Amino acid sequence: MQIQTNLQQQRSLEEEFTSLEVIYEEKHQLAWYYIKPYPRQCCTPELINDIQNWYSQILNSPLQEKKYEYIVIASKEKGIFNLGGDLNLFSRLIKNRDRDRLLGYALSCINTLYLNHTSLGKDVTTISLVQGDALGGGMEFAISSNILIAEKSAKMGMPEILFNLFPGMGAYSLLSRKIGAIQAEKIILSGKLYTADEMFELGVVDILVEDGEGKKAVYDYIKSENRARNGIQAFRKAKKCTDSVTYDELEKVTNIWVDAALKLNDRDLRMMERLVKRQTVKFPIPTEVMIPGNIP
């Protein structure tokens, strides 16, 4: 009876979200949270708010405490994980010179990313399942998880340099720790879209699987980690003692990003607005190197 009551409360909490679908599996102490932003496939303020609210439920509800060992972020949109920051919002706030709201949005992003990266301050393993394109802020959030699983058709990249900006919500901090400063800089400044195979070779993707095998790979990973979970969890904590990404670091970089965004000129904003269309409509994403002036 207690289990049934717990599951009923879980379902009632899930109904509050408009940009998330949460599914809990008691057998694995696993929660899937599928993102479904609308109207654009990007990090809308509504999506960020829903993720923060769900994290708060995990952190603050005694009824659910210790029931989560794994949380997995995935997407409900076929072929798209997440296409990055809300460029439509960025463009409007930049034109209005609204630094406070632009910074507020950016801080809400790093607040969420930092919680995911630090396992919500608990013994939770965070997993990103990328089954489609993950660009800009979408890629930043994907790499903030403890484990990144990608299907082979997925593509990842940081297109911000196309409109004279840089990804300022964790990209360099996370990538430099994971694959080294030189490779992180190349990814950020190239504007290139990388295949999942390329990202696996670079060490960004932890587990690479065939299309359609991503969900199975999550369960396979959980089974593997459970064999040595105590040691793995302790090792993760030890790693963060030696070279951790701090909130203070993310906040400082975000303020630099906001100041740089407010310096964008009309040409830069026009380029940004062209990319907004890719977030709104399901355009095919080219795999070649993207450089300024060469966007279809």
C-alpha positions as CSV (number, residue, x, y, z in Angstrom):
1,M,0.0,0.0,0.0
2,Q,2.8,2.4,0.8
3,I,4.5,1.7,-2.6
4,Q,1.2,2.4,-4.3
5,T,0.8,5.7,-2.4
6,N,4.3,6.8,-3.4
7,L,3.7,6.1,-7.0
8,Q,0.4,8.0,-6.9
9,Q,2.2,11.0,-5.5
10,Q,4.9,10.7,-8.1
11,R,2.3,10.8,-10.9
12,S,0.5,13.8,-9.4
13,L,3.8,15.7,-9.2
14,E,4.6,14.9,-12.8
15,E,1.4,16.4,-14.0
16,E,2.6,19.8,-13.0
17,F,5.2,20.0,-15.8
18,T,4.6,21.4,-19.2
19,S,8.0,20.9,-20.8
20,L,9.0,17.6,-19.1
21,E,7.7,14.0,-18.9
22,V,9.0,12.2,-15.9
23,I,8.9,8.4,-15.6
24,Y,10.0,6.6,-12.5
25,E,11.1,3.0,-12.3
26,E,11.3,1.7,-8.7
27,K,13.1,-1.5,-9.7
28,H,16.2,0.4,-10.8
29,Q,15.6,3.5,-8.6
30,L,15.7,5.3,-11.9
31,A,13.9,8.4,-13.2
32,W,13.8,9.3,-16.9
33,Y,13.0,13.0,-17.6
34,Y,12.2,13.6,-21.2
35,I,12.4,17.1,-22.3
36,K,9.7,18.5,-24.7
37,P,10.1,22.3,-25.0
38,Y,7.6,24.3,-27.0
39,P,7.4,26.1,-29.4
40,R,11.2,25.8,-30.0
41,Q,13.4,22.8,-29.5
42,C,15.8,24.7,-27.2
43,C,16.4,25.7,-23.6
44,T,13.3,27.8,-23.1
45,P,12.8,29.5,-19.7
46,E,9.8,27.1,-19.2
47,L,12.0,24.1,-19.7
48,I,14.7,25.3,-17.3
49,N,12.0,26.2,-14.7
50,D,10.4,22.7,-15.0
51,I,13.8,21.0,-14.5
52,Q,14.6,23.1,-11.5
53,N,11.2,22.4,-10.0
54,W,11.6,18.7,-10.5
55,Y,15.1,18.8,-9.0
56,S,13.6,20.6,-6.0
57,Q,11.1,17.8,-5.5
58,I,13.9,15.3,-5.4
59,L,15.9,17.4,-3.0
60,N,13.1,18.5,-0.7
61,S,10.5,15.7,-0.5
62,P,11.1,13.3,2.4
63,L,8.8,10.8,0.7
64,Q,11.1,10.5,-2.3
65,E,14.4,10.8,-0.5
66,K,16.9,7.9,-1.2
67,K,14.6,6.5,-3.9
68,Y,16.8,8.0,-6.8
69,E,20.1,6.4,-7.7
70,Y,20.0,7.3,-11.4
71,I,18.3,10.1,-13.4
72,V,18.4,10.2,-17.1
73,I,17.7,13.2,-19.4
74,A,16.5,12.4,-22.9
75,S,14.3,14.1,-25.5
76,K,10.8,13.4,-26.7
77,E,11.6,14.9,-30.2
78,K,12.9,12.4,-32.7
79,G,16.3,13.4,-34.1
80,I,16.7,16.3,-31.7
81,F,18.1,16.3,-28.1
82,N,18.2,20.1,-27.7
83,L,19.2,22.9,-30.0
84,G,20.7,25.2,-27.4
85,G,19.9,28.5,-25.8
86,D,16.7,30.4,-26.5
87,L,18.1,32.5,-29.4
88,N,14.8,34.2,-29.9
89,L,14.8,35.4,-26.3
90,F,18.5,36.4,-26.6
91,S,17.9,38.5,-29.6
92,R,15.0,40.4,-28.0
93,L,16.8,41.0,-24.8
94,I,20.0,42.2,-26.5
95,K,18.1,44.6,-28.7
96,N,16.3,46.0,-25.6
97,R,19.7,46.2,-23.7
98,D,18.1,44.2,-20.9
99,R,21.2,42.9,-19.1
100,D,19.3,41.9,-15.9
101,R,16.9,39.6,-17.7
102,L,19.7,38.2,-19.9
103,L,21.8,37.5,-16.9
104,G,18.8,36.0,-15.1
105,Y,18.2,33.5,-17.9
106,A,21.9,32.6,-18.0
107,L,22.1,32.1,-14.2
108,S,19.0,29.9,-14.3
109,C,20.8,27.7,-16.9
110,I,23.9,27.3,-14.9
111,N,22.0,26.7,-11.7
112,T,20.3,23.7,-13.3
113,L,23.5,22.5,-15.1
114,Y,25.5,22.7,-11.8
115,L,23.0,20.6,-9.9
116,N,23.1,18.0,-12.7
117,H,26.9,18.1,-12.8
118,T,27.2,17.7,-9.0
119,S,24.6,14.8,-8.9
120,L,22.2,17.1,-7.0
121,G,24.6,16.9,-4.0
122,K,23.5,13.2,-3.5
123,D,24.8,9.8,-4.5
124,V,22.9,10.1,-7.8
125,T,24.3,9.1,-11.1
126,T,23.2,11.6,-13.8
127,I,23.1,10.3,-17.4
128,S,22.4,12.1,-20.7
129,L,21.0,10.0,-23.5
130,V,21.6,11.8,-26.8
131,Q,19.6,10.4,-29.6
132,G,19.6,13.4,-31.9
133,D,21.3,16.8,-32.4
134,A,22.7,18.5,-29.3
135,L,23.9,22.0,-30.0
136,G,25.2,24.9,-27.9
137,G,23.4,24.9,-24.5
138,G,21.9,21.5,-25.4
139,M,25.4,20.1,-25.7
140,E,26.5,21.9,-22.5
141,F,23.7,20.2,-20.5
142,A,24.4,16.8,-22.1
143,I,28.1,16.9,-21.1
144,S,27.2,18.1,-17.5
145,S,26.0,14.6,-16.7
146,N,28.3,11.9,-15.1
147,I,27.7,9.7,-18.1
148,L,26.9,10.6,-21.7
149,I,25.4,7.9,-23.9
150,A,24.9,8.8,-27.6
151,E,23.4,7.0,-30.6
152,K,25.5,7.0,-33.8
153,S,23.3,9.3,-35.8
154,A,23.5,12.1,-33.2
155,K,25.5,15.2,-33.9
156,M,27.0,17.7,-31.4
157,G,28.5,21.1,-31.6
158,M,28.8,24.7,-30.4
159,P,27.5,27.1,-33.1
160,E,27.7,30.3,-31.0
161,I,30.9,31.5,-32.8
162,L,28.7,31.9,-35.9
163,F,27.1,34.9,-34.4
164,N,30.2,36.3,-32.8
165,L,29.7,34.8,-29.4
166,F,30.8,31.8,-27.4
167,P,29.0,29.1,-25.3
168,G,29.1,30.7,-21.9
169,M,27.1,28.4,-19.6
170,G,29.6,25.7,-18.8
171,A,31.1,24.5,-22.2
172,Y,34.7,25.3,-21.6
173,S,34.7,24.4,-17.9
174,L,33.2,21.0,-18.5
175,L,35.0,20.1,-21.8
176,S,38.4,21.2,-20.6
177,R,38.2,19.0,-17.5
178,K,37.0,16.0,-19.6
179,I,39.1,16.2,-22.8
180,G,41.7,18.9,-22.1
181,A,41.9,22.6,-22.8
182,I,43.3,22.4,-26.4
183,Q,40.5,20.1,-27.7
184,A,37.9,22.1,-25.8
185,E,39.0,25.3,-27.4
186,K,38.9,23.6,-30.9
187,I,35.4,22.5,-30.4
188,I,34.2,25.8,-29.2
189,L,35.9,28.1,-31.7
190,S,35.5,25.9,-34.8
191,G,31.7,26.1,-35.1
192,K,31.9,22.5,-36.3
193,L,29.2,19.9,-36.0
194,Y,30.8,16.7,-34.8
195,T,29.3,13.2,-35.4
196,A,28.8,11.0,-32.4
197,D,31.6,8.8,-33.6
198,E,34.0,11.8,-33.6
199,M,32.8,12.9,-30.1
200,F,33.4,9.3,-28.9
201,E,37.0,9.4,-30.2
202,L,37.6,12.7,-28.5
203,G,36.3,11.3,-25.2
204,V,33.2,13.6,-25.0
205,V,30.8,10.7,-25.5
206,D,31.3,7.9,-22.9
207,I,29.2,5.2,-24.5
208,L,28.5,5.0,-28.2
209,V,25.7,2.7,-29.5
210,E,23.8,2.0,-32.7
211,D,20.6,3.9,-33.4
212,G,17.7,2.6,-31.4
213,E,20.0,1.0,-28.8
214,G,20.3,4.0,-26.5
215,K,17.7,3.0,-23.9
216,K,19.1,-0.5,-23.6
217,A,22.5,1.1,-23.2
218,V,21.2,3.0,-20.1
219,Y,20.0,-0.2,-18.5
220,D,23.3,-2.0,-19.4
221,Y,25.3,0.8,-17.8
222,I,23.1,0.7,-14.6
223,K,23.7,-3.0,-14.4
224,S,27.5,-2.5,-14.8
225,E,27.7,0.4,-12.3
226,N,25.7,-1.5,-9.7
227,R,28.4,-4.2,-9.5
228,A,30.8,-1.6,-8.1
229,R,28.6,1.4,-7.2
230,N,30.3,2.2,-3.9
231,G,33.7,2.4,-5.5
232,I,32.5,4.3,-8.6
233,Q,30.6,6.9,-6.5
234,A,33.6,7.4,-4.2
235,F,35.9,7.8,-7.2
236,R,33.6,10.5,-8.7
237,K,33.8,12.4,-5.4
238,A,37.6,12.1,-5.4
239,K,37.8,13.4,-8.9
240,K,35.9,16.5,-8.0
241,C,38.3,17.1,-5.1
242,T,41.1,17.5,-7.5
243,D,39.7,19.4,-10.5
244,S,36.1,20.4,-9.8
245,V,34.0,22.8,-11.7
246,T,32.8,25.4,-9.2
247,Y,29.7,27.4,-9.2
248,D,31.8,30.6,-8.8
249,E,33.7,29.7,-12.0
250,L,30.4,29.2,-13.9
251,E,29.0,32.5,-12.7
252,K,32.1,34.5,-13.6
253,V,32.1,33.0,-17.2
254,T,28.4,33.7,-17.5
255,N,28.8,37.4,-16.7
256,I,31.5,37.6,-19.4
257,W,29.1,35.9,-21.8
258,V,26.3,38.5,-21.0
259,D,28.7,41.4,-21.5
260,A,29.8,40.0,-24.8
261,A,26.2,39.3,-25.9
262,L,25.4,43.0,-25.4
263,K,28.2,44.0,-27.8
264,L,26.7,42.0,-30.7
265,N,26.0,44.2,-33.7
266,D,23.1,44.1,-36.2
267,R,24.9,41.6,-38.5
268,D,25.5,39.3,-35.6
269,L,21.9,39.5,-34.5
270,R,20.7,38.7,-38.1
271,M,22.9,35.6,-38.0
272,M,21.4,34.6,-34.7
273,E,17.9,35.1,-36.0
274,R,18.6,32.8,-39.0
275,L,19.6,30.1,-36.5
276,V,16.3,30.7,-34.6
277,K,14.5,29.2,-37.6
278,R,16.5,26.0,-37.0
279,Q,15.2,25.8,-33.4
280,T,11.6,26.4,-34.5
281,V,11.3,24.2,-37.6
282,K,12.8,20.8,-38.1
283,F,15.5,21.7,-40.6
284,P,18.1,19.1,-41.4
285,I,21.4,20.0,-39.8
286,P,24.5,19.8,-42.1
287,T,27.5,17.8,-40.9
288,E,30.1,19.9,-42.5
289,V,32.1,22.6,-40.7
290,M,29.9,25.6,-40.0
291,I,31.6,28.8,-40.5
292,P,30.3,32.4,-40.6
293,G,28.6,33.2,-43.9
294,N,28.2,29.5,-44.8
295,I,24.9,28.6,-43.1
296,P,22.3,27.1,-45.5
